Amino acid sequence: MKLRRRSDAARRPQPAPPVYLDARSQFAARYLSGRGLEIGALHLPLALPPQAEARYVDRMSAEDLRREYPELAEWDLTPVDVIDDGETLATIDDGTQDFIVANHFLEHCEDPIGTIEGHLRKLRPGGVLFYAVPDKRYTFDFRRPVTPLEHMIADHERGPQASRRDHYEEWTRLVSEDPGVESAPQETQSEEWLRRRAGEIESVAYSIHMHVWTQAEFLRLILHCRERFDGAFEIEAAARQSLEFVVVLRKRGPLPPPSEADGSRNGDRDAEARLIELRQANQRLRRELDDLSGSASWRLTKPLRSGKAALRRARRARERG
């Protein structure tokens, strides 16, 4: 049986809401201090305030990541300091981090409840978790149904392997015509092709959004985790920012003094405020470029960009030789 072609209206996500608060920059300036980790920064690391220092964690080196994500060939990837599974952080000792940043990461996790629990374990008392997740309504996930909380509880308690194939089939059916996954023309996609394609991307552990949320459903997950972990953390801050939802969670324990993010310690408020503004503008520009990279024109010109990047690499190799 062939699937019906989707209408034009069904092909587009909702426009992202306007930005009323640059939650990433302002929350980072106020709540991050000391030494911590950022997981999966790729080409868009969080702009950290002067009082915070991060090591960068990913599942492979920057060179291997560039091969894994050829669409990022022209971007500057963040150097990886720690090669580890960001869901478990097995190489990081418990109780050693002042903060952990993981933006646009939890949706890739098969067991987000277990991941949050593990991240809390790595924090010192009073440490901070900083998460941003995309709201499915404004991204390529817009056709997918919200992942029920009960589903994530089952994945945590029974293991995610039982639902893994369902996630890949849903992604193939409702998302794979969008950036990152090659797909057949919509009018030729049969149920047999969809199952076969889902099996192929599952076999290589292709990184997809395993779970999807809106702002309200993600907050429901966070509240469930707080209850499940016996009040192990407080919600310091939460806000929508364009297509994403940002939360700051603080592990139970002694509270550090407030960060003087306005630069008053140095008597240079204007310079510090200008620096924060520049960081915010830079992050907005990079997110706009990310949105552009999901457009049809970006995908159509990908071979040209890849060819130009290969030519530049060849020239540099000749110059070094």
C-alpha positions in Angstrom: 0.0 0.0 0.0 1.3 3.4 -0.9 1.1 6.3 1.4 -0.9 9.4 0.4 1.1 12.6 -0.4 0.9 15.0 2.5 -0.7 18.4 2.0 1.5 21.5 1.8 0.1 22.7 5.1 1.2 19.4 6.8 4.7 19.9 5.5 5.5 22.9 7.6 6.1 23.4 11.3 4.5 26.3 13.1 6.5 29.5 13.1 8.7 29.8 16.2 7.5 32.3 18.8 9.4 35.6 19.1 12.2 35.8 21.6 11.1 37.7 24.7 14.0 36.5 26.8 17.5 35.2 25.8 17.2 32.5 28.3 20.4 30.7 27.3 22.7 33.7 27.9 20.9 35.2 30.9 20.4 31.9 32.7 24.0 30.9 32.0 25.3 34.3 33.3 23.2 33.9 36.5 23.4 30.2 37.4 26.7 28.8 36.0 30.0 29.1 37.9 32.9 27.0 38.7 34.1 24.0 36.6 31.7 21.8 34.6 30.9 20.0 31.4 29.0 20.7 28.2 27.8 17.6 26.3 27.4 17.6 22.5 28.3 21.2 21.9 29.3 20.5 18.2 29.4 24.0 16.5 27.2 25.8 19.0 28.7 25.7 22.5 26.9 27.7 25.2 28.4 31.2 25.7 29.7 30.9 29.3 30.1 33.7 31.8 33.5 34.7 33.0 33.0 32.8 36.3 32.4 29.4 34.5 34.8 27.0 32.8 33.7 23.9 30.8 35.3 20.8 29.4 33.5 19.5 26.3 32.2 16.0 26.1 31.2 14.0 23.0 31.0 10.4 21.9 33.9 10.9 19.4 36.6 13.3 18.5 36.0 16.5 16.5 37.6 14.9 13.4 35.3 11.8 13.7 32.3 14.1 14.3 33.1 16.0 11.2 33.0 12.7 9.2 29.7 11.7 11.0 28.1 15.0 10.2 29.3 16.1 6.7 26.8 18.9 6.6 29.0 20.6 9.3 32.1 20.5 7.1 32.2 24.3 6.9 31.5 24.9 10.6 34.1 25.2 13.4 33.4 22.3 15.7 34.2 22.6 19.4 37.3 20.6 20.3 36.4 17.6 22.4 38.1 17.3 25.7 36.4 14.1 27.0 35.3 11.2 24.8 32.4 9.6 26.6 28.8 8.6 26.3 26.9 11.8 27.4 24.0 9.7 28.8 26.2 7.9 31.4 29.4 10.0 31.7 31.2 6.8 32.8 34.6 8.5 32.9 33.5 11.3 35.2 33.6 10.7 39.0 30.4 11.3 41.0 30.1 14.5 42.8 32.8 16.3 41.0 31.1 18.9 38.7 29.7 22.3 39.4 27.5 22.2 36.4 26.5 20.1 33.3 25.2 21.7 30.1 23.4 19.5 27.6 21.5 21.5 25.0 19.5 19.7 22.3 20.7 16.4 23.8 18.0 14.9 26.0 15.7 14.3 23.0 18.4 12.0 21.5 18.5 9.9 24.7 16.7 6.5 24.8 16.2 6.9 28.6 16.0 10.6 29.5 14.9 9.8 33.1 18.0 7.7 33.6 20.2 10.4 31.9 18.9 13.1 34.2 19.5 10.9 37.2 23.0 10.1 36.1 23.8 13.8 35.5 22.6 14.7 39.0 24.9 12.0 40.4 27.9 13.7 38.7 27.2 17.1 40.3 28.5 18.4 43.6 25.7 19.4 46.1 24.3 22.6 44.9 25.5 22.0 41.3 23.4 22.9 38.2 22.0 21.1 35.3 21.3 23.3 32.3 19.1 21.8 29.6 17.6 23.1 26.4 15.3 21.0 24.3 13.4 21.7 21.0 9.7 22.1 21.1 8.5 19.7 18.4 5.8 22.1 17.1 8.5 24.4 15.6 11.0 21.8 14.2 11.1 18.9 11.7 9.5 16.8 14.5 6.2 18.7 14.2 4.3 15.7 12.7 5.3 13.3 15.4 3.0 12.8 18.4 4.3 13.9 21.8 6.0 11.1 23.7 3.8 10.2 26.7 5.4 10.4 30.1 4.3 6.8 30.6 6.3 5.7 27.6 9.5 7.3 29.1 8.8 5.6 32.5 8.5 2.3 30.7 11.8 2.9 28.8 13.5 3.7 32.2 12.1 0.7 34.1 12.1 -2.0 31.5 14.9 -0.8 29.2 14.6 1.1 25.9 15.2 -1.8 23.6 11.5 -2.7 23.4 10.5 0.6 21.9 13.6 1.4 19.9 12.3 0.1 16.5 9.1 2.0 17.0 11.1 5.2 17.4 13.0 4.6 14.2 9.9 3.7 12.2 8.1 6.8 13.4 11.2 8.9 12.5 11.4 7.3 9.0 7.6 7.8 8.4 7.3 11.4 9.7 10.7 13.0 9.7 13.1 11.4 7.3 12.2 13.5 4.3 13.8 16.4 6.3 17.5 17.1 6.7 20.0 14.4 7.6 18.3 11.2 6.3 18.0 10.2 2.7 14.5 9.2 1.7 12.6 8.0 -1.3 10.1 10.3 -3.0 7.0 10.6 -0.8 4.7 9.1 -3.5 6.8 5.9 -3.6 7.2 5.3 0.1 5.5 2.0 0.8 5.1 0.4 4.2 7.8 -2.2 3.2 10.2 0.6 2.2 9.6 2.4 5.5 10.3 -0.7 7.6 13.4 -1.5 5.6 14.7 2.1 5.9 14.0 2.2 9.6 16.0 -1.1 10.1 18.9 0.4 8.1 19.2 3.5 10.3 18.7 1.6 13.5 21.5 -0.9 12.5 24.0 2.0 12.4 22.6 3.6 15.5 21.8 6.8 13.5 21.2 9.6 16.0 17.6 10.6 15.9 15.2 12.4 18.3 14.0 9.4 20.3 11.5 11.4 22.2 9.7 14.7 21.4 8.0 17.2 23.6 6.2 20.5 23.7 7.1 23.0 26.5 4.4 21.7 28.8 5.2 18.0 28.3 8.9 18.5 28.9 8.1 20.3 32.1 5.9 17.4 33.1 8.9 15.1 32.7 11.0 17.3 34.9 8.4 17.4 37.6 8.1 13.6 37.5 11.9 13.3 37.8 11.9 15.6 40.8 9.2 13.5 42.5 10.8 10.2 41.5 14.2 11.3 42.9 12.7 12.4 46.2 13.2 16.1 45.6 16.8 15.7 44.6 16.7 19.1 42.8 14.9 22.3 42.6 13.8 24.1 39.4 15.8 27.4 39.4 14.5 28.8 36.1 12.5 27.8 33.0 11.6 29.8 29.9 10.8 29.4 26.2 13.2 30.8 23.8 12.1 30.7 20.1 11.8 27.0 19.2 13.4 25.7 22.4 12.6 25.4 26.1 15.4 26.0 28.6 15.4 24.7 32.2 17.9 25.1 35.0 17.9 22.5 37.8 19.9 22.8 41.0 20.9 19.7 42.9 19.9 19.7 46.6 22.7 21.0 48.8 24.4 24.2 50.0 23.7 27.2 47.7 26.6 29.1 46.2 26.5 32.9 46.4 24.7 34.6 43.5 26.8 35.2 40.4 27.4 38.9 39.8 26.8 38.6 36.1 26.3 42.3 35.6 30.1 42.9 36.1 29.7 44.9 39.3 32.7 43.1 40.9 35.0 44.9 38.4 33.1 48.2 38.3 32.7 47.7 34.5 29.0 47.1 34.0 28.8 48.6 30.6 31.6 46.5 29.1 30.1 43.3 30.7 26.6 44.1 29.4 28.0 44.7 25.9 29.8 41.4 26.0 26.7 39.6 27.0 24.8 41.4 24.2 27.4 40.3 21.6 27.2 36.7 22.9 23.5 36.8 22.6 23.6 38.2 19.0 26.1 35.5 18.1 24.0 32.7 19.4 20.9 34.1 17.6 22.8 34.3 14.3 24.0 30.7 14.7 20.6 29.4 15.5 19.2 31.3 12.4 21.9 29.6 10.3 20.9 26.3 11.8 17.3 26.9 10.7 18.5 27.8 7.3 20.4 24.5 7.1 17.1 22.7 7.4 15.6 24.4 4.3 15.1 22.8 0.9 17.5 25.2 -0.7 20.2 24.3 1.8 19.8 20.6 1.0 19.8 21.2 -2.8 23.1 23.1 -2.6 24.8 20.6 -0.2 26.8 18.9 -3.0 28.2 22.3 -4.1 29.2 23.2 -0.6 30.7 19.8 0.0 32.7 20.1 -3.2 34.0 23.5 -2.2 35.0 22.2 1.2 36.9 19.3 -0.4 38.7 21.7 -2.7 39.8 23.9 0.2 41.1 20.8 2.1 43.0 19.7 -1.0 44.6 23.2 -1.4 45.6 23.2 2.3 47.1 19.7 1.9 49.2 20.9 -1.1 50.3 24.0 0.8 51.4 21.9 3.8 53.2 19.5 1.4 
